């Protein structure tokens, strides 16, 4: 039975990761190792200057007080008794496309897996102000994961999947796009009047 590691950057409690893990359980043994708190936009950072703590919850869920990259390394080296056959990171709240992939902790979880030689997929869903429903994205990811387990990706390659809200009408393969960055920093003062 395949061993599947699931991580994200929204935290171990996120509805996206829980829905994804439930869908992947049909394929094999699933272990969730994800950040203790939200770790969005941390990119591919590692924690090097402080100890990391791991809390073991129920049903194979582990919370790490670090980044998604930390979570993948700790899962592989300390938590899982056998190496994973697949690493799936997500389901992220909001697309990770274009240059944003460099900031994404969700993408970084899959990237770390690929760099370590494992099959990996990052999954993100379109942002909504409505009620989040990750079921279609989770079902699609489970089908994709089954294919990747049967036909592995080239070494050090991972898939970055972005799913619209609602029913999935088809699949398109594309390359990473670029976007125009407009940086705007709001200058404020603290309660003591310091900038």
Secondary structure, 3 states (H helix, E strand, C coil): CEEEEEECCCCCCCHHHHHHHHHHCCCEEEEEEEECCCCCCCCCCCCCCCCCCEEECCCCEEEECCCHHHHHHHHHHHHCCCCCCEEEEEEEECCCCHHHHHCCHHHHHHHHHHHCCCCEEEEEECCCCCCCCCHHHHHHHHHHHHHHHHCCCCCCCCEEEEECCCCCCCCCCCCCCCCCCCCCCCCCCCCCCCC
